[in-house]
Amino acid sequence: MLELPGTPDKLETLTMRNHDVFELLGYGMTAKQIATRLHISVTAVERHKSTIRQKLGVYHRSDLIAL
């Protein structure tokens, strides 16, 4: 697992919807699958992914999933 300094604190900065998207990414779901599951647009999922990456300081999908 990727270790980032302060990761638990950074995870607390995520909104509930960010957490939902983050969890589903961890299951390997695509943006389209997540959008369908959460009843939101693919664009919204992509925005959440961008926000999550920014808040956690992680920019590669593989690193994001490793958290």
TIVO-2410 file (N, C-alpha, C; in nm, 3 decimals):
# residues 67
REC num residu      c1      c2      c3 atome chaine
REC   1      M   0.084  -0.117   0.000     N      A
REC   1      M   0.000   0.000   0.000    CA      A
REC   1      M   0.088   0.124   0.000     C      A
REC   2      L   0.051   0.224  -0.074     N      A
REC   2      L   0.123   0.349  -0.082    CA      A
REC   2      L   0.107   0.424   0.050     C      A
REC   3      E   0.218   0.467   0.105     N      A
REC   3      E   0.213   0.543   0.229    CA      A
REC   3      E   0.239   0.691   0.200     C      A
REC   4      L   0.144   0.773   0.233     N      A
REC   4      L   0.159   0.917   0.218    CA      A
REC   4      L   0.156   0.981   0.356     C      A
REC   5      P   0.249   1.071   0.383     N      A
REC   5      P   0.245   1.139   0.512    CA      A
REC   5      P   0.111   1.211   0.529     C      A
REC   6      G   0.048   1.190   0.643     N      A
REC   6      G  -0.078   1.259   0.671    CA      A
REC   6      G  -0.197   1.206   0.595     C      A
REC   7      T  -0.188   1.087   0.535     N      A
REC   7      T  -0.299   1.034   0.455    CA      A
REC   7      T  -0.431   1.030   0.531     C      A
REC   8      P  -0.435   0.981   0.657     N      A
REC   8      P  -0.564   0.980   0.727    CA      A
REC   8      P  -0.625   1.120   0.736     C      A
REC   9      D  -0.543   1.220   0.764     N      A
REC   9      D  -0.593   1.357   0.769    CA      A
REC   9      D  -0.644   1.402   0.633     C      A
REC  10      K  -0.573   1.366   0.529     N      A
REC  10      K  -0.613   1.404   0.393    CA      A
REC  10      K  -0.743   1.337   0.354     C      A
REC  11      L  -0.762   1.211   0.395     N      A
REC  11      L  -0.886   1.141   0.364    CA      A
REC  11      L  -1.005   1.211   0.428     C      A
REC  12      E  -0.984   1.273   0.542     N      A
REC  12      E  -1.092   1.344   0.611    CA      A
REC  12      E  -1.136   1.468   0.535     C      A
REC  13      T  -1.055   1.515   0.441     N      A
REC  13      T  -1.092   1.635   0.364    CA      A
REC  13      T  -1.188   1.601   0.251     C      A
REC  14      L  -1.205   1.471   0.222     N      A
REC  14      L  -1.294   1.430   0.113    CA      A
REC  14      L  -1.440   1.442   0.155     C      A
REC  15      T  -1.523   1.485   0.061     N      A
REC  15      T  -1.667   1.490   0.087    CA      A
REC  15      T  -1.722   1.348   0.086     C      A
REC  16      M  -1.847   1.334   0.127     N      A
REC  16      M  -1.909   1.201   0.124    CA      A
REC  16      M  -1.911   1.145  -0.017     C      A
REC  17      R  -1.943   1.229  -0.116     N      A
REC  17      R  -1.948   1.182  -0.254    CA      A
REC  17      R  -1.808   1.147  -0.303     C      A
REC  18      N  -1.706   1.225  -0.262     N      A
REC  18      N  -1.568   1.190  -0.296    CA      A
REC  18      N  -1.535   1.052  -0.241     C      A
REC  19      H  -1.577   1.025  -0.118     N      A
REC  19      H  -1.552   0.894  -0.057    CA      A
REC  19      H  -1.620   0.784  -0.137     C      A
REC  20      D  -1.744   0.809  -0.181     N      A
REC  20      D  -1.816   0.711  -0.261    CA      A
REC  20      D  -1.739   0.677  -0.388     C      A
REC  21      V  -1.696   0.780  -0.459     N      A
REC  21      V  -1.621   0.762  -0.584    CA      A
REC  21      V  -1.489   0.692  -0.555     C      A
REC  22      F  -1.420   0.737  -0.452     N      A
REC  22      F  -1.291   0.680  -0.413    CA      A
REC  22      F  -1.305   0.530  -0.384     C      A
REC  23      E  -1.407   0.493  -0.310     N      A
REC  23      E  -1.430   0.352  -0.277    CA      A
REC  23      E  -1.455   0.268  -0.403     C      A
REC  24      L  -1.538   0.320  -0.491     N      A
REC  24      L  -1.570   0.245  -0.613    CA      A
REC  24      L  -1.449   0.235  -0.706     C      A
REC  25      L  -1.365   0.337  -0.708     N      A
REC  25      L  -1.240   0.329  -0.783    CA      A
REC  25      L  -1.154   0.215  -0.729     C      A
REC  26      G  -1.157   0.199  -0.597     N      A
REC  26      G  -1.081   0.093  -0.533    CA      A
REC  26      G  -1.126  -0.046  -0.575     C      A
REC  27      Y  -1.251  -0.057  -0.616     N      A
REC  27      Y  -1.303  -0.184  -0.666    CA      A
REC  27      Y  -1.273  -0.202  -0.815     C      A
REC  28      G  -1.203  -0.104  -0.873     N      A
REC  28      G  -1.163  -0.115  -1.012    CA      A
REC  28      G  -1.271  -0.073  -1.111     C      A
REC  29      M  -1.373  -0.004  -1.063     N      A
REC  29      M  -1.481   0.038  -1.152    CA      A
REC  29      M  -1.437   0.154  -1.241     C      A
REC  30      T  -1.491   0.158  -1.361     N      A
REC  30      T  -1.463   0.267  -1.454    CA      A
REC  30      T  -1.549   0.388  -1.418     C      A
REC  31      A  -1.517   0.502  -1.477     N      A
REC  31      A  -1.596   0.623  -1.453    CA      A
REC  31      A  -1.741   0.601  -1.496     C      A
REC  32      K  -1.761   0.533  -1.606     N      A
REC  32      K  -1.897   0.507  -1.654    CA      A
REC  32      K  -1.972   0.417  -1.556     C      A
REC  33      Q  -1.907   0.315  -1.504     N      A
REC  33      Q  -1.971   0.225  -1.408    CA      A
REC  33      Q  -2.005   0.300  -1.279     C      A
REC  34      I  -1.914   0.385  -1.235     N      A
REC  34      I  -1.938   0.463  -1.113    CA      A
REC  34      I  -2.054   0.559  -1.135     C      A
REC  35      A  -2.056   0.624  -1.250     N      A
REC  35      A  -2.164   0.717  -1.281    CA      A
REC  35      A  -2.299   0.647  -1.277     C      A
REC  36      T  -2.305   0.530  -1.337     N      A
REC  36      T  -2.430   0.454  -1.338    CA      A
REC  36      T  -2.469   0.416  -1.195     C      A
REC  37      R  -2.374   0.368  -1.118     N      A
REC  37      R  -2.400   0.323  -0.981    CA      A
REC  37      R  -2.448   0.437  -0.892     C      A
REC  38      L  -2.388   0.556  -0.910     N      A
REC  38      L  -2.421   0.670  -0.822    CA      A
REC  38      L  -2.526   0.763  -0.882     C      A
REC  39      H  -2.572   0.730  -1.002     N      A
REC  39      H  -2.673   0.813  -1.071    CA      A
REC  39      H  -2.626   0.956  -1.092     C      A
REC  40      I  -2.501   0.967  -1.139     N      A
REC  40      I  -2.443   1.097  -1.173    CA      A
REC  40      I  -2.380   1.083  -1.311     C      A
REC  41      S  -2.337   1.195  -1.369     N      A
REC  41      S  -2.276   1.191  -1.502    CA      A
REC  41      S  -2.131   1.146  -1.494     C      A
REC  42      V  -2.081   1.098  -1.607     N      A
REC  42      V  -1.940   1.060  -1.616    CA      A
REC  42      V  -1.853   1.183  -1.591     C      A
REC  43      T  -1.897   1.297  -1.639     N      A
REC  43      T  -1.823   1.422  -1.616    CA      A
REC  43      T  -1.812   1.451  -1.467     C      A
REC  44      A  -1.919   1.429  -1.393     N      A
REC  44      A  -1.917   1.450  -1.248    CA      A
REC  44      A  -1.817   1.355  -1.182     C      A
REC  45      V  -1.815   1.231  -1.227     N      A
REC  45      V  -1.719   1.134  -1.173    CA      A
REC  45      V  -1.577   1.181  -1.200     C      A
REC  46      E  -1.551   1.228  -1.320     N      A
REC  46      E  -1.417   1.277  -1.354    CA      A
REC  46      E  -1.378   1.397  -1.268     C      A
REC  47      R  -1.474   1.484  -1.240     N      A
REC  47      R  -1.447   1.599  -1.151    CA      A
REC  47      R  -1.414   1.551  -1.010     C      A
REC  48      H  -1.490   1.451  -0.962     N      A
REC  48      H  -1.462   1.395  -0.828    CA      A
REC  48      H  -1.323   1.333  -0.825     C      A
REC  49      K  -1.288   1.260  -0.929     N      A
REC  49      K  -1.155   1.198  -0.935    CA      A
REC  49      K  -1.046   1.304  -0.931     C      A
REC  50      S  -1.067   1.413  -1.002     N      A
REC  50      S  -0.970   1.521  -1.003    CA      A
REC  50      S  -0.958   1.584  -0.864     C      A
REC  51      T  -1.070   1.605  -0.800     N      A
REC  51      T  -1.071   1.663  -0.665    CA      A
REC  51      T  -1.001   1.570  -0.567     C      A
REC  52      I  -1.030   1.442  -0.576     N      A
REC  52      I  -0.967   1.343  -0.488    CA      A
REC  52      I  -0.816   1.343  -0.506     C      A
REC  53      R  -0.773   1.341  -0.631     N      A
REC  53      R  -0.628   1.343  -0.659    CA      A
REC  53      R  -0.563   1.468  -0.601     C      A
REC  54      Q  -0.628   1.581  -0.620     N      A
REC  54      Q  -0.573   1.707  -0.570    CA      A
REC  54      Q  -0.566   1.706  -0.418     C      A
REC  55      K  -0.673   1.666  -0.353     N      A
REC  55      K  -0.677   1.667  -0.206    CA      A
REC  55      K  -0.578   1.569  -0.145     C      A
REC  56      L  -0.557   1.454  -0.212     N      A
REC  56      L  -0.466   1.353  -0.159    CA      A
REC  56      L  -0.325   1.368  -0.211     C      A
REC  57      G  -0.307   1.453  -0.310     N      A
REC  57      G  -0.174   1.472  -0.366    CA      A
REC  57      G  -0.126   1.351  -0.444     C      A
REC  58      V  -0.220   1.279  -0.505     N      A
REC  58      V  -0.191   1.158  -0.582    CA      A
REC  58      V  -0.241   1.182  -0.724     C      A
REC  59      Y  -0.157   1.154  -0.822     N      A
REC  59      Y  -0.196   1.190  -0.958    CA      A
REC  59      Y  -0.204   1.073  -1.055     C      A
REC  60      H  -0.167   0.954  -1.010     N      A
REC  60      H  -0.178   0.836  -1.096    CA      A
REC  60      H  -0.287   0.746  -1.042     C      A
REC  61      R  -0.371   0.693  -1.131     N      A
REC  61      R  -0.481   0.608  -1.089    CA      A
REC  61      R  -0.433   0.490  -1.004     C      A
REC  62      S  -0.322   0.430  -1.044     N      A
REC  62      S  -0.271   0.315  -0.970    CA      A
REC  62      S  -0.234   0.352  -0.826     C      A
REC  63      D  -0.177   0.470  -0.806     N      A
REC  63      D  -0.144   0.516  -0.672    CA      A
REC  63      D  -0.271   0.548  -0.593     C      A
REC  64      L  -0.367   0.604  -0.660     N      A
REC  64      L  -0.495   0.637  -0.596    CA      A
REC  64      L  -0.564   0.512  -0.547     C      A
REC  65      I  -0.566   0.409  -0.631     N      A
REC  65      I  -0.629   0.283  -0.594    CA      A
REC  65      I  -0.554   0.214  -0.482     C      A
REC  66      A  -0.420   0.230  -0.479     N      A
REC  66      A  -0.338   0.167  -0.378    CA      A
REC  66      A  -0.367   0.218  -0.236     C      A
REC  67      L  -0.425   0.337  -0.227     N      A
REC  67      L  -0.457   0.391  -0.096    CA      A
REC  67      L  -0.569   0.310  -0.036     C      A
***
